[in-house]
Amino acid sequence: MSLTDGGAAVSVVAAIAIVAGLAGVVVPGLPALPLCWGGVLLWAIFSDAGPGRWAVLGAATVVAAAGAVIKYAWPGRNLKRTGVPTSSLLVGGLLGLVGFFVIPVIGLVIGFVGGVWGAERLRLGSNQLAWPATVQALKAAGLSMMVEFLAGLMIAALWVAGLLFT
């Protein structure tokens, strides 16, 4: 069975890409939404599901683009309102990435929290002032992950609907 005959192989590859994309929400280095969208793209190009596959791809494209914009805009707006600077988030992100490789998986959270707290402690000069800013950064990171995961799930649901109804 080849990828051009529209068989099950295309659907399996698409499913693997979508699942990897959903995992990419929490695993650094895996681009979540591009993987989910790419799975649908491969399925649309190589399957023989009929013309409805292009509508599924179009809807998945809209969801992926909206998810990519919203995952940065909404948490970023909340952080600007609370006064947490981008520099503190960058420090947290860098230390989170380092932490992920030093202590697999949980090091990401430990590094992010420690990095944001340390940057805010230096900026504000007080533990009592640094902690609320760190909590706001954690909430923003969680919101961003939630938006990205929900967009990935919507793409997966569109693909499944395409499998069933096209």
HELIX and SHEET records of a PDB file:
HELIX    1   1 LEU A    3  ASP A    5  5                                   3    
HELIX    2   2 ALA A    8  ALA A   23  1                                  16    
HELIX    3   3 ALA A   32  PHE A   46  1                                  15    
HELIX    4   4 GLY A   52  THR A   82  1                                  31    
HELIX    5   5 THR A   86  VAL A  102  1                                  17    
HELIX    6   6 ILE A  106  LEU A  124  1                                  19    
HELIX    7   7 ASN A  127  PHE A  165  1                                  39    
END                                                                             
